[in-house]
Structures are given as structure tokens and as C-alpha cells.
Amino acid sequence: MKLIVILAFCLATAVYGKGLGDTLKVFQGIGPVIAGGQEAQAKVEEEAKQQLLGEDDYENYAGLWAEFKYTHSKSYSSLEEEVERYEIFQANMVRAKVLQTEEQGTATYGPSVYADMSEEEFRVHLMDPKFFAKGHNLRYDAIPSDPAPESFDWREKGAVTEVKNQGQCGSCWAFSTTGNIEGQWFIKKNQLVSLSEQELVSCDKVDQGCEGGLPSDAYKQIIKLGGLEAEKDYPYDGVDERCQMKTNPVVYINDSVAISKDEGEMASWLAQNGPISIGINAAVMQVGVT
Ligand SMILES: *[C@@H]1O[C@H](CO)[C@@H](O)[C@H](O)[C@H]1NC(C)=O
């Protein structure tokens, strides 16, 4: 049997179908979703900073900072580092406040686990935009003519493994790829197997491990590598290291295709064909909590 996986540009996480059309923002360059674009955002942010970060107002964030450190078990190597992180945190809370009033979606903003990272650090952590610029040469698959159902969730069908955590490694591309293949394998073979991201981080010669990569390249590398090993045989440790593939891969793919960037079309394809790998503008998720 021929197994084909699907790619709709890169991604930060495997997606589920539920509410797809409402919540997904397809990647269109880094930058929060604010009416009037980047310039308007900079202005609003500057004004908010002046309003919020007057001398006395620094105190406003002290409680939130303590709570954040406690909730996420954060500790810093020195007082200097902590001061630096706290400053970044405050700037992020200003962004959160701005987004809460200006962003046109329904998200709630506040301190996420990433709230002590600068925007630049977070961008690289998830996916450096330079990888998107590289593009792909996959052929495009046709979109089914039926619109997507109102609600659809591949998790309910058993096609999705538990949520995994990439840790401090820029390997979103590897997780996106395995999530996609886990779903496609389940649909074709009726078997849900958690697959090895570490194999991609360490053995894929085109992508750059913890420094980033693209699912479109990973699919081709998986074919070269002969498939993917199981998570349990080649567990994730989130560091760049020598390739240690040893057992036989448990799944294979024969090809990969791209689909439309239109959210409605993605939803129709997904409902008919299974989980996909996507890329989203995740810049605002740094301070998004729900
Ligand atoms: C798909 O790939 C597998 C593993 O490499 C191979 O055994 C199989 O023959 C391929 N199938 C087709 C139709 O090319």
C-alpha cells in the first residue's frame, strides 16, 4: 500500500479538526494580528507602555511574576539573569494587555510558560522564519468538494497520540511531521504508534535539528532513512547528537503532498483524509493562555 502524507506549509504542532476554521491563523509572517498592521501595533504598544509602566506600575507585575515562577517552576542562575527575565516578562505582559484589547480573535492573553522569553528567543524556539522562506516543491493535492462538517475531531477517532513537549529545542518541525504521519498511519493501517522525533532531530541530514527545519524536507529524509522508529525505541531527549537509529523503522511513507492555505479548504481535506501538518503565526501565542 502506498502511504502519502500531507503538508500545508510548516507547523508548530499537529492539529485537530475541531473548530478549525475559527481558530487557526495560517502562517503569514511573524506579527500579531492587529488592525492596522505592525505600525499600528507599535504605536499602541508604545502608548500602553507609557500608561502601564510608570514608575509605580512596575509593582503591578511583581505578584504575577511570583506566580509565574511558581506555576512553571522557574529558577534562574543569578540575580542578574532574573532581573533581565523579569524585564522581558513585564514587556510581554504589556503585549498581552495590548493584544487583549486589540486582537480580533477570542483568545485570552497573559503569562504562558514562555512569558520570560523575548520575542526573538520565542521566534527562534518555534520556527525561524528563514525556513519558511525556503519553500517546498511538493505537488498540490485536490481539495474535496464537500465542505468540512461543523465539528470534527480526529482525536475522537483515535488517530492522535498524546500531546508531546519539544522542550528547549527548536524541533517543532519534527513534532509536526510525526504527528501528521501518526495520523495517516492510523487511518491506513488502523494502528496508532507514537513516532520518534529524535530520529528526525539527529538523523535528518537536511533539516537542522534543534536549530529548526521543515516538514516538507523531513518527509523526503524519512523516505531516505527507510521510515520512522517508534518513540519507545528511539525516545526524545531534545538535544542535537549523533544519529542512533538501530531497530527497524515501524512506519514508512512513500510520498508527501501540499494543500491549500485556505482554512476552509484545509478543514475539508482534513475531515476526509486525516490530520495534517501546518504552520501558524504563533508569535502571539507567547502570551496567549487560552
Ligand atoms: C512504499 O515504501 C515501502 C518502504 O520503503 C516499500 O516497501 C513499498 O514497496 C513502497 N510502496 C510503493 C507502492 O512504492
The ligand as an SDF file (V2000), in Angstrom:
LIG
                    3D

 14 14  0  0  0  0  0  0  0  0999 V2000
    6.4550    2.2750   -0.0690 C   0  0  0  0  0  0  0  0  0  0  0  0
    7.6410    2.2610    0.7390 O   0  0  0  0  0  0  0  0  0  0  0  0
    7.8930    0.9940    1.3500 C   0  0  0  0  0  0  0  0  0  0  0  0
    9.0540    1.1780    2.3070 C   0  0  0  0  0  0  0  0  0  0  0  0
   10.1220    1.8190    1.6860 O   0  0  0  0  0  0  0  0  0  0  0  0
    8.1330   -0.0420    0.2820 C   0  0  0  0  0  0  0  0  0  0  0  0
    8.3690   -1.3080    0.8910 O   0  0  0  0  0  0  0  0  0  0  0  0
    6.9110   -0.1290   -0.6180 C   0  0  0  0  0  0  0  0  0  0  0  0
    7.1590   -1.0180   -1.6850 O   0  0  0  0  0  0  0  0  0  0  0  0
    6.5800    1.2640   -1.1830 C   0  0  0  0  0  0  0  0  0  0  0  0
    5.3040    1.1770   -1.9080 N   0  0  0  0  0  0  0  0  0  0  0  0
    5.1470    1.6760   -3.1350 C   0  0  0  0  0  0  0  0  0  0  0  0
    3.8030    1.4560   -3.7530 C   0  0  0  0  0  0  0  0  0  0  0  0
    6.0120    2.2620   -3.7400 O   0  0  0  0  0  0  0  0  0  0  0  0
  1  2  1  0
  1 10  1  0
  2  3  1  0
  3  4  1  0
  3  6  1  0
  4  5  1  0
  6  7  1  0
  6  8  1  0
  8  9  1  0
  8 10  1  0
 10 11  1  0
 11 12  1  0
 12 13  1  0
 12 14  2  0
M  END
$$$$
